[in-house]
Each structure stands twice: as structure tokens, then as C-alpha cells.
Amino acid sequence: MGQPAERESGERATRGAADLQLPPGQRLQKGWPVTHYGPVPKFRPERWEFRVFGATADGEKHCWTHEEFTALPYTTVEADLHCVTKFSMVGAEWGGIPARTVVGTAPPAPDVTHVMVWAEYGFSSNLRLEDFTSDRTLFATHKDGELLTAEHGFPLRLIVPHLYAWKGPKWVRGVEYMTADRRGFWEERGYHNVGDPWREQRYSYQEEPGDGPEL
């Protein structure tokens, strides 16, 4: 598995209160609450597979075993996590495989506009392609130099720092390239299709023309 570089002793400096900026309606959270829907899946490495499918450039499905996927180039991103339940965890260091690496290895067809990120138990979250391919979007395996726990998404969760945290599912198993948008699990249940915390895009009734799939 890709490994984080050796960390310096002592805790990383945190942002001063004067420098702290949170999206509207958010509160600072110390620690990392466990929030998810449904049970925590059991990780079986011999059965685990990461898939990229749908409108791929070559028309083929691309698959990695757990060993193969976690051997991809490892990087870190320092980023906040903003939960739609109104807590924000700031200054975390996330380690893992950039989404851009996956896109570069298994490119989408030219007319792809969105992706659906699939996780265990059929959970899904849709993203615009430009959000997915942001240089800060990461398939995380580590937080602050430590492997994720099962409750927080081990072996793999998506981190999309500029969107609400539900847009980054835990227990990710694959990505579907799409030539048109469609709503994921929470988006079908009343959450905003885009999910920008700085615009406080929490719920579907707040959507403006162009925010959601065409009817």
C-alpha cells in the first residue's frame, strides 16, 4: 500500500482563530464524529475490486485489485471537511490516490460530463466531472498519517474538499463515467445536486436552473 512520508514529531500547527473561515451555517468541530447510513461493511481484500466503467474512452471496464489500486502514486492534501449536518473539521491531512490519477489511467470519453461514485451496498454520489478532476479530489486511504478506520471509510473514501462531505462517499468501490447527470443516493432523497458549502447548497429545493439533471 502507498505509505505516507514519515511525519515530524509533535502535532501539526493548527489555524489561528483569526484566520479561521467556515462556510455559512457551519460550526467548528473538535475530533471527527462518525456519520453514515447503514452498517459498516466488512473488508475482504481478496474480493475487493475498484472499477471504472460506463463511458470510458476505450469502451472497456478497468479494474484494480486492492493491492494494485493502493500501489498507485500516493499524495497528501491538507483540507477541511464540511458535513451537511453543520459541523466542520479543519486542517486534516488526507493521504491517498488523486482522482486525476484514476482519470489519467482510465480516461473518460470526450462527451463525459459527470461521474457517479459507487460505494458498498449500492450507495452512490454524483459529481460534475470538473469537481471529480479537481487537483484536490482524493481517494483517501489515510488521515493525518494513519490508515482510515472502518467507521470512517477504510479501505477507501473519496474526499472532495470544496463540496459537502456527503459528496465523498465512504467504502468506495468504483466510478461510472456518464454523458448526462443523474442523482445519487442522497440527491434522490432531497439533498442538493451540487453541494457547495460556501453557497450553502444543502437541499434540492434550493437548486437553481442548471444545478440538477434535466427532466
LINPE-V659326 format. One record per pair of residues at least 24 apart in sequence whose ideal C-beta (glycine too) atoms are under 10 Angstrom apart, sorted by the first residue. I is the first residue (numbers start at 1). J is the second residue. D is the distance in whole Angstrom. If there is no record, write none. Layout:
i:I j:J d:D
i:I j:J d:D
This chain:
i:1 j:66 d:8
i:1 j:67 d:8
i:1 j:69 d:9
i:1 j:70 d:4
i:1 j:71 d:7
i:1 j:74 d:8
i:1 j:141 d:7
i:1 j:142 d:9
i:1 j:147 d:8
i:1 j:155 d:9
i:2 j:69 d:9
i:2 j:70 d:6
i:2 j:71 d:7
i:2 j:72 d:7
i:2 j:73 d:7
i:2 j:74 d:3
i:2 j:75 d:9
i:2 j:95 d:8
i:2 j:96 d:7
i:2 j:97 d:7
i:2 j:141 d:7
i:2 j:142 d:9
i:3 j:70 d:9
i:3 j:74 d:7
i:3 j:95 d:8
i:3 j:141 d:9
i:3 j:142 d:8
i:3 j:145 d:9
i:3 j:147 d:10
i:4 j:74 d:7
i:4 j:75 d:10
i:4 j:76 d:7
i:4 j:93 d:8
i:4 j:95 d:5
i:4 j:96 d:10
i:4 j:141 d:9
i:4 j:142 d:6
i:4 j:143 d:10
i:4 j:144 d:9
i:4 j:145 d:5
i:4 j:146 d:8
i:4 j:147 d:10
i:5 j:74 d:9
i:5 j:76 d:8
i:5 j:95 d:9
i:5 j:145 d:8
i:6 j:145 d:9
i:7 j:93 d:9
i:7 j:144 d:8
i:7 j:145 d:5
i:7 j:146 d:10
i:11 j:144 d:9
i:12 j:78 d:8
i:12 j:91 d:7
i:12 j:92 d:10
i:12 j:93 d:7
i:12 j:144 d:8
i:12 j:145 d:10
i:13 j:91 d:9
i:14 j:90 d:8
i:14 j:91 d:5
i:15 j:80 d:9
i:15 j:90 d:6
i:15 j:91 d:6
i:20 j:80 d:10
i:20 j:88 d:9
i:20 j:90 d:7
i:20 j:91 d:9
i:21 j:80 d:9
i:21 j:88 d:10
i:21 j:90 d:9
i:21 j:198 d:9
i:22 j:80 d:8
i:22 j:82 d:8
i:22 j:86 d:10
i:22 j:87 d:10
i:22 j:88 d:5
i:22 j:90 d:8
i:22 j:197 d:9
i:22 j:198 d:10
i:23 j:80 d:9
i:23 j:82 d:6
i:23 j:86 d:10
i:23 j:88 d:7
i:23 j:162 d:10
i:23 j:164 d:9
i:23 j:196 d:8
i:23 j:197 d:4
i:23 j:198 d:5
i:23 j:199 d:8
i:23 j:200 d:7
i:23 j:201 d:10
i:24 j:197 d:8
i:24 j:198 d:8
i:24 j:199 d:8
i:24 j:200 d:5
i:25 j:82 d:10
i:25 j:84 d:10
i:25 j:86 d:6
i:25 j:88 d:10
i:25 j:197 d:8
i:25 j:200 d:6
i:25 j:202 d:8
i:26 j:80 d:9
i:26 j:82 d:6
i:26 j:83 d:8
i:26 j:84 d:10
i:26 j:85 d:10
i:26 j:86 d:6
i:26 j:87 d:7
i:26 j:88 d:4
i:26 j:90 d:10
i:26 j:164 d:10
i:26 j:197 d:7
i:26 j:198 d:10
i:26 j:200 d:9
i:27 j:85 d:10
i:27 j:86 d:6
i:27 j:87 d:6
i:27 j:88 d:7
i:28 j:80 d:10
i:28 j:87 d:8
i:28 j:88 d:6
i:28 j:89 d:8
i:28 j:90 d:7
i:29 j:81 d:9
i:29 j:82 d:10
i:29 j:83 d:8
i:29 j:85 d:10
i:29 j:86 d:9
i:29 j:87 d:4
i:29 j:88 d:6
i:29 j:89 d:5
i:29 j:90 d:8
i:30 j:87 d:10
i:30 j:89 d:8
i:30 j:90 d:10
i:31 j:87 d:10
i:31 j:89 d:8
i:32 j:81 d:8
i:32 j:83 d:10
i:32 j:87 d:9
i:32 j:89 d:6
i:32 j:92 d:8
i:32 j:143 d:8
i:32 j:144 d:10
i:32 j:149 d:9
i:32 j:151 d:10
i:32 j:152 d:7
i:33 j:83 d:8
i:33 j:85 d:8
i:33 j:87 d:7
i:33 j:89 d:8
i:33 j:151 d:10
i:33 j:152 d:10
i:34 j:149 d:9
i:34 j:150 d:10
i:34 j:151 d:5
i:34 j:152 d:7
i:34 j:170 d:10
i:35 j:83 d:6
i:35 j:84 d:9
i:35 j:85 d:7
i:35 j:87 d:9
i:35 j:151 d:10
i:35 j:152 d:10
i:35 j:165 d:8
i:35 j:166 d:9
i:35 j:170 d:9
i:36 j:119 d:10
i:36 j:123 d:9
i:36 j:151 d:8
i:36 j:152 d:9
i:36 j:153 d:8
i:36 j:166 d:10
i:36 j:169 d:9
i:36 j:170 d:6
i:36 j:171 d:9
i:37 j:121 d:9
i:37 j:123 d:8
i:37 j:166 d:9
i:37 j:170 d:10
i:37 j:185 d:8
i:37 j:186 d:8
i:37 j:189 d:10
i:38 j:120 d:8
i:38 j:121 d:6
i:38 j:122 d:10
i:38 j:123 d:8
i:38 j:171 d:10
i:39 j:120 d:9
i:39 j:121 d:8
i:40 j:120 d:9
i:40 j:149 d:9
i:40 j:150 d:5
i:40 j:151 d:6
i:40 j:152 d:10
i:40 j:153 d:9
i:40 j:154 d:9
i:40 j:170 d:9
i:40 j:171 d:8
i:41 j:119 d:9
i:41 j:120 d:4
i:41 j:121 d:7
i:41 j:123 d:10
i:41 j:150 d:8
i:41 j:153 d:10
i:41 j:154 d:10
i:41 j:155 d:10
i:41 j:170 d:9
i:41 j:171 d:5
i:41 j:173 d:10
i:42 j:120 d:9
i:42 j:150 d:8
i:43 j:120 d:9
i:43 j:150 d:7
i:43 j:154 d:7
i:43 j:155 d:6
i:43 j:156 d:10
i:43 j:171 d:8
i:45 j:70 d:10
i:45 j:155 d:8
i:48 j:120 d:10
i:48 j:155 d:7
i:48 j:156 d:9
i:48 j:171 d:10
i:48 j:173 d:8
i:49 j:173 d:7
i:49 j:174 d:8
i:50 j:97 d:9
i:50 j:102 d:8
i:50 j:106 d:10
i:50 j:118 d:10
i:50 j:139 d:8
i:50 j:155 d:10
i:50 j:156 d:7
i:50 j:172 d:8
i:50 j:173 d:6
i:50 j:174 d:6
i:50 j:175 d:8
i:51 j:106 d:9
i:51 j:118 d:8
i:51 j:173 d:7
i:51 j:174 d:4
i:51 j:175 d:8
i:51 j:176 d:8
i:52 j:102 d:6
i:52 j:103 d:9
i:52 j:105 d:8
i:52 j:106 d:4
i:52 j:107 d:9
i:52 j:108 d:9
i:52 j:115 d:9
i:52 j:174 d:6
i:52 j:175 d:5
i:52 j:176 d:8
i:52 j:177 d:7
i:53 j:106 d:9
i:53 j:116 d:10
i:53 j:118 d:9
i:53 j:174 d:7
i:53 j:175 d:8
i:53 j:176 d:6
i:53 j:177 d:7
i:54 j:108 d:8
i:54 j:109 d:9
i:54 j:112 d:8
i:54 j:114 d:10
i:54 j:115 d:8
i:54 j:116 d:8
i:54 j:174 d:9
i:54 j:175 d:8
i:54 j:176 d:4
i:54 j:177 d:4
i:54 j:178 d:6
i:54 j:179 d:8
i:55 j:108 d:6
i:55 j:109 d:4
i:55 j:110 d:9
i:55 j:111 d:7
i:55 j:112 d:5
i:55 j:113 d:9
i:55 j:114 d:10
i:55 j:115 d:10
i:55 j:176 d:8
i:55 j:177 d:4
i:55 j:178 d:7
i:55 j:179 d:5
i:55 j:180 d:10
i:56 j:106 d:6
i:56 j:107 d:7
i:56 j:108 d:6
i:56 j:109 d:6
i:56 j:112 d:9
i:56 j:175 d:10
i:56 j:176 d:10
i:56 j:177 d:6
i:57 j:106 d:8
i:57 j:107 d:4
i:57 j:108 d:6
i:57 j:109 d:5
i:57 j:110 d:8
i:57 j:112 d:9
i:57 j:177 d:9
i:58 j:106 d:8
i:58 j:107 d:8
i:58 j:109 d:9
i:59 j:109 d:8
i:60 j:106 d:8
i:61 j:106 d:9
i:61 j:174 d:9
i:62 j:102 d:9
i:62 j:105 d:7
i:62 j:106 d:4
i:62 j:107 d:10
i:62 j:174 d:9
i:62 j:175 d:9
i:63 j:106 d:9
i:63 j:174 d:9
i:64 j:97 d:10
i:64 j:102 d:9
i:64 j:105 d:9
i:64 j:106 d:9
i:64 j:174 d:10
i:66 j:155 d:6
i:66 j:156 d:9
i:69 j:96 d:10
i:69 j:97 d:7
i:69 j:102 d:9
i:69 j:139 d:8
i:69 j:141 d:9
i:69 j:155 d:9
i:69 j:156 d:8
i:70 j:96 d:9
i:70 j:97 d:7
i:70 j:139 d:9
i:70 j:141 d:6
i:70 j:155 d:8
i:70 j:156 d:8
i:71 j:97 d:9
i:72 j:96 d:9
i:72 j:97 d:5
i:72 j:98 d:9
i:72 j:101 d:6
i:72 j:102 d:8
i:72 j:105 d:8
i:72 j:139 d:9
i:73 j:97 d:7
i:73 j:98 d:8
i:73 j:101 d:6
i:74 j:98 d:9
i:74 j:101 d:10
i:74 j:138 d:10
i:74 j:141 d:8
i:74 j:142 d:8
i:75 j:100 d:10
i:75 j:101 d:8
i:75 j:135 d:10
i:75 j:138 d:7
i:76 j:138 d:8
i:76 j:140 d:9
i:76 j:142 d:8
i:76 j:144 d:10
i:76 j:145 d:9
i:77 j:134 d:10
i:77 j:135 d:8
i:77 j:136 d:5
i:77 j:137 d:9
i:77 j:138 d:5
i:77 j:140 d:8
i:77 j:159 d:7
i:77 j:161 d:7
i:78 j:136 d:9
i:78 j:144 d:10
i:78 j:161 d:9
i:79 j:136 d:6
i:79 j:137 d:10
i:79 j:138 d:8
i:79 j:140 d:10
i:79 j:159 d:7
i:79 j:160 d:9
i:79 j:161 d:4
i:79 j:162 d:9
i:80 j:161 d:6
i:80 j:162 d:9
i:80 j:165 d:10
i:80 j:197 d:9
i:81 j:143 d:9
i:81 j:159 d:7
i:81 j:160 d:10
i:81 j:161 d:7
i:81 j:164 d:9
i:81 j:165 d:5
i:81 j:168 d:8
i:81 j:197 d:10
i:82 j:161 d:8
i:82 j:162 d:9
i:82 j:163 d:8
i:82 j:164 d:6
i:82 j:165 d:6
i:82 j:166 d:10
i:82 j:195 d:9
i:82 j:196 d:10
i:82 j:197 d:4
i:82 j:198 d:9
i:83 j:164 d:7
i:83 j:165 d:5
i:83 j:166 d:8
i:83 j:197 d:9
i:84 j:163 d:10
i:84 j:164 d:5
i:84 j:165 d:7
i:84 j:166 d:6
i:84 j:167 d:9
i:84 j:186 d:8
i:84 j:191 d:7
i:84 j:192 d:9
i:84 j:195 d:8
i:84 j:197 d:8
i:84 j:200 d:10
i:84 j:201 d:9
i:84 j:202 d:6
i:84 j:203 d:9
i:85 j:164 d:9
i:85 j:165 d:9
i:85 j:166 d:9
i:85 j:202 d:10
i:86 j:197 d:10
i:86 j:202 d:9
i:87 j:165 d:9
i:88 j:165 d:9
i:88 j:197 d:8
i:89 j:143 d:10
i:89 j:165 d:9
i:91 j:144 d:9
i:92 j:140 d:9
i:92 j:143 d:6
i:92 j:144 d:6
i:92 j:159 d:9
i:92 j:161 d:9
i:93 j:140 d:10
i:93 j:142 d:8
i:93 j:143 d:7
i:93 j:144 d:5
i:93 j:145 d:7
i:93 j:146 d:10
i:94 j:136 d:9
i:94 j:138 d:5
i:94 j:139 d:10
i:94 j:140 d:5
i:94 j:141 d:9
i:94 j:142 d:7
i:94 j:143 d:6
i:94 j:144 d:8
i:94 j:148 d:9
i:94 j:157 d:9
i:94 j:159 d:5
i:94 j:161 d:8
i:94 j:168 d:10
i:95 j:138 d:8
i:95 j:140 d:7
i:95 j:141 d:6
i:95 j:142 d:4
i:95 j:143 d:7
i:95 j:144 d:9
i:95 j:145 d:7
i:95 j:146 d:9
i:95 j:147 d:9
i:95 j:148 d:9
i:95 j:159 d:10
i:96 j:138 d:5
i:96 j:139 d:5
i:96 j:140 d:4
i:96 j:141 d:4
i:96 j:142 d:6
i:96 j:143 d:9
i:96 j:148 d:9
i:96 j:156 d:7
i:96 j:157 d:8
i:96 j:158 d:9
i:96 j:159 d:8
i:97 j:138 d:7
i:97 j:139 d:5
i:97 j:140 d:8
i:97 j:141 d:7
i:97 j:156 d:8
i:98 j:133 d:9
i:98 j:134 d:9
i:98 j:135 d:7
i:98 j:136 d:9
i:98 j:137 d:7
i:98 j:138 d:6
i:98 j:139 d:8
i:99 j:127 d:9
i:99 j:131 d:9
i:99 j:132 d:5
i:99 j:133 d:6
i:99 j:134 d:7
i:99 j:135 d:9
i:99 j:136 d:9
i:99 j:137 d:4
i:99 j:138 d:7
i:99 j:139 d:6
i:99 j:158 d:7
i:99 j:159 d:9
i:99 j:160 d:8
i:99 j:175 d:8
i:100 j:132 d:9
i:100 j:133 d:6
i:100 j:134 d:8
i:100 j:135 d:6
i:100 j:136 d:10
i:100 j:137 d:8
i:100 j:138 d:9
i:101 j:138 d:10
i:101 j:139 d:8
i:102 j:132 d:9
i:102 j:133 d:9
i:102 j:137 d:10
i:102 j:139 d:7
i:102 j:174 d:10
i:102 j:175 d:7
i:103 j:129 d:9
i:103 j:132 d:7
i:103 j:133 d:6
i:103 j:137 d:10
i:103 j:175 d:9
i:103 j:177 d:9
i:104 j:133 d:9
i:106 j:175 d:8
i:106 j:177 d:9
i:107 j:177 d:9
i:108 j:132 d:9
i:108 j:133 d:9
i:108 j:175 d:9
i:108 j:177 d:4
i:108 j:178 d:9
i:108 j:179 d:9
i:109 j:177 d:7
i:109 j:178 d:10
i:109 j:179 d:7
i:110 j:179 d:10
i:111 j:177 d:10
i:111 j:178 d:10
i:111 j:179 d:5
i:111 j:180 d:9
i:112 j:176 d:10
i:112 j:177 d:5
i:112 j:178 d:7
i:112 j:179 d:6
i:112 j:180 d:10
i:113 j:177 d:9
i:113 j:178 d:7
i:113 j:179 d:6
i:113 j:180 d:7
i:113 j:181 d:7
i:114 j:176 d:9
i:114 j:177 d:8
i:114 j:178 d:5
i:114 j:179 d:8
i:114 j:180 d:7
i:114 j:181 d:5
i:114 j:182 d:8
i:114 j:193 d:10
i:114 j:213 d:9
i:115 j:174 d:10
i:115 j:175 d:5
i:115 j:176 d:6
i:115 j:177 d:6
i:115 j:178 d:6
i:115 j:181 d:10
i:116 j:174 d:9
i:116 j:175 d:7
i:116 j:176 d:4
i:116 j:177 d:8
i:116 j:178 d:6
i:116 j:181 d:9
i:116 j:182 d:7
i:116 j:183 d:9
i:116 j:184 d:6
i:116 j:185 d:10
i:117 j:157 d:10
i:117 j:158 d:6
i:117 j:160 d:9
i:117 j:167 d:8
i:117 j:168 d:8
i:117 j:169 d:6
i:117 j:172 d:6
i:117 j:173 d:9
i:117 j:174 d:8
i:117 j:175 d:6
i:117 j:176 d:8
i:117 j:184 d:8
i:118 j:169 d:8
i:118 j:171 d:10
i:118 j:172 d:7
i:118 j:173 d:6
i:118 j:174 d:5
i:118 j:175 d:7
i:118 j:176 d:6
i:118 j:184 d:9
i:118 j:185 d:10
i:119 j:153 d:9
i:119 j:156 d:9
i:119 j:157 d:8
i:119 j:158 d:8
i:119 j:168 d:10
i:119 j:169 d:4
i:119 j:170 d:6
i:119 j:171 d:5
i:119 j:172 d:5
i:119 j:173 d:6
i:119 j:174 d:9
i:119 j:184 d:10
i:119 j:185 d:9
i:120 j:153 d:10
i:120 j:169 d:9
i:120 j:170 d:8
i:120 j:171 d:4
i:120 j:172 d:8
i:120 j:173 d:6
i:121 j:171 d:8
i:121 j:173 d:10
i:121 j:185 d:9
i:122 j:173 d:10
i:122 j:185 d:8
i:123 j:169 d:6
i:123 j:170 d:8
i:123 j:171 d:8
i:123 j:172 d:9
i:123 j:173 d:9
i:123 j:184 d:8
i:123 j:185 d:5
i:123 j:186 d:9
i:124 j:169 d:7
i:124 j:174 d:10
i:124 j:176 d:8
i:124 j:182 d:9
i:124 j:183 d:9
i:124 j:184 d:4
i:124 j:185 d:5
i:124 j:186 d:9
i:124 j:187 d:9
i:124 j:188 d:9
i:125 j:158 d:8
i:125 j:160 d:9
i:125 j:163 d:9
i:125 j:166 d:7
i:125 j:167 d:5
i:125 j:168 d:7
i:125 j:169 d:5
i:125 j:172 d:9
i:125 j:183 d:9
i:125 j:184 d:4
i:125 j:185 d:7
i:125 j:186 d:7
i:125 j:187 d:7
i:125 j:191 d:10
i:125 j:195 d:9
i:126 j:167 d:8
i:126 j:176 d:9
i:126 j:178 d:8
i:126 j:181 d:6
i:126 j:182 d:6
i:126 j:183 d:6
i:126 j:184 d:4
i:126 j:185 d:9
i:126 j:186 d:10
i:126 j:187 d:6
i:126 j:188 d:10
i:126 j:193 d:7
i:126 j:194 d:10
i:126 j:195 d:10
i:126 j:212 d:10
i:126 j:213 d:8
i:127 j:158 d:9
i:127 j:160 d:7
i:127 j:163 d:8
i:127 j:167 d:6
i:127 j:168 d:9
i:127 j:175 d:9
i:127 j:178 d:10
i:127 j:181 d:9
i:127 j:184 d:8
i:127 j:193 d:10
i:127 j:194 d:9
i:127 j:195 d:9
i:128 j:163 d:10
i:128 j:181 d:8
i:128 j:193 d:9
i:128 j:194 d:7
i:129 j:177 d:8
i:129 j:178 d:9
i:129 j:181 d:10
i:131 j:160 d:6
i:131 j:162 d:7
i:131 j:163 d:6
i:131 j:167 d:8
i:131 j:194 d:8
i:131 j:195 d:9
i:131 j:196 d:9
i:132 j:158 d:9
i:132 j:160 d:8
i:132 j:167 d:10
i:132 j:175 d:8
i:132 j:177 d:10
i:134 j:160 d:7
i:134 j:161 d:8
i:134 j:162 d:7
i:134 j:163 d:9
i:136 j:160 d:8
i:136 j:161 d:5
i:136 j:162 d:7
i:137 j:161 d:8
i:137 j:162 d:9
i:137 j:163 d:9
i:137 j:167 d:10
i:137 j:168 d:8
i:138 j:168 d:9
i:139 j:168 d:9
i:139 j:172 d:6
i:139 j:175 d:9
i:140 j:168 d:8
i:140 j:170 d:10
i:140 j:172 d:9
i:160 j:195 d:9
i:161 j:197 d:10
i:162 j:195 d:9
i:162 j:196 d:7
i:162 j:197 d:8
i:162 j:198 d:8
i:163 j:192 d:10
i:163 j:194 d:7
i:163 j:195 d:5
i:163 j:196 d:6
i:163 j:197 d:7
i:163 j:198 d:10
i:163 j:201 d:9
i:164 j:191 d:8
i:164 j:192 d:8
i:164 j:194 d:9
i:164 j:195 d:4
i:164 j:196 d:8
i:164 j:197 d:5
i:164 j:200 d:10
i:164 j:201 d:8
i:164 j:202 d:7
i:165 j:195 d:9
i:165 j:197 d:9
i:166 j:191 d:7
i:166 j:192 d:10
i:166 j:195 d:7
i:166 j:202 d:10
i:167 j:191 d:9
i:167 j:192 d:10
i:167 j:193 d:10
i:167 j:194 d:9
i:167 j:195 d:5
i:167 j:196 d:10
i:167 j:197 d:10
i:168 j:195 d:10
i:178 j:213 d:10
i:180 j:213 d:7
i:180 j:214 d:8
i:181 j:211 d:10
i:181 j:212 d:7
i:181 j:213 d:4
i:181 j:214 d:8
i:182 j:212 d:10
i:182 j:213 d:5
i:182 j:214 d:10
i:183 j:212 d:7
i:183 j:213 d:6
i:187 j:212 d:8
i:187 j:213 d:9
